[in-house]
Structures are given as structure tokens and as C-alpha cells.
């Protein structure tokens, strides 16, 4: 349940950002962060994506100090008071989890339904509504 609430909060925040009119040209973004621990080992997180023309995407790759890598690919659409979000997370051992979400936005309110499926195939569904203060 905590994961569904967290995912819903993320989706809600993204949908609130998407309440503006779709941009004509997609804008690209990217960032890489490297952290070095006291033991000298490093971990990196690289994110890139684009937003505009009623859709957005983001890919994040994390590499831990032990060299294990995980990725998360997220795609979404927005416009005319509707939004969708689809995510695929691949762990260091190749295990895959997904989440699918969709809903509506307008007048300072975002609502939707989120379904998460674990790498073992177990699914959970939750819904939410968030009002902008």
C-alpha cells in the first residue's frame, strides 16, 4: 500500500505540472550525479528525457558502488484534462516491475488509478485524488 501511495504522489505531482497547455516543441533534459563514499567507492545516477507536445519520457540509470545497475523508463501523455503514465523498472538481476496509471486533471484537482505489478507478477491497484492548495 505504501508503494501505491508513493507512486500516486509522484503521478499526482507530474500531472499537476502537466496542467499547462502542451508545448509545441519537445524540450530535452539530462543530468548525471556521482557520489563518492568515504571508502572511495562511487555510485552514479543518470537521468535524461523530454517533455512537450502532449507527452513526456524519462529514463534513469543507477549504478551502485558494487557495479550493479538498475534502470527505470517512464512515459506519459497529457492534454484535454486527461493523463497517462507507464513505467518499467528493471533491477540489477534483470527482474522487471511495471506500473500503469491514468486519470484526469483540472480546476486544481488531479485524480487517477495506479496499478503496479511486481517482478513476481503480483498486481496491486489503488486510486487517489489530490487538490492543489
Secondary structure by P-SEA (a helix, b strand, c coil): caaaaaaaaaaaaaaaaaccccccbbbbbbbbbbbbccccbbbbbbbbbccccccbbbbbbbbccccbbbbbbbbbccccccbbbbbbbbcccbbbbbbbbbbccccccccbbbbbbcccbbbbbbccccccc
